[in-house]
Amino acid sequence: MQIAHRSHRDADVIDITGQFNFGTRKDFSTALEKVKQAGSTHVILNFKGVTFVDSAAIGLLALAAQQFKSTNRKLSLVGVQGTVKQILNLAHIEQMIPTFASEDSAIGAKAA
């Protein structure tokens, strides 16, 4: 898995590419913690390049959603597709983390 951080308008975007699984959990947690420490109020996880997720990844997403909610920050998912989308739908991740088609629509929903 590769992780890159960038800013887009008034949000921090974490681009994730490859397999998001038990073996890559520490990389994800480290990247998310850096953004949280920087004081980001809206973090967008861009899953466009994610090819696989396992139960560890789903657990980390659920934990991140709880942490962001408890600190009045927003966490969004964008670019979820294919098998990854099916797996996340089965896990009901969209009930914990709002999912959008694009970064702009995720940012636009921030104001709503």
ABEGO torsion letter per residue (X at the ends): XBBBBBBBEABBBBBBBEBBBAAAAAAAAAAAAAAAAAGBABBBBBAAABABBBAAAAAAAAAAAAAAAAAGBBBBBBGBBEAAAAAAAAAGAAAABBBBABAAAAAAAAAX
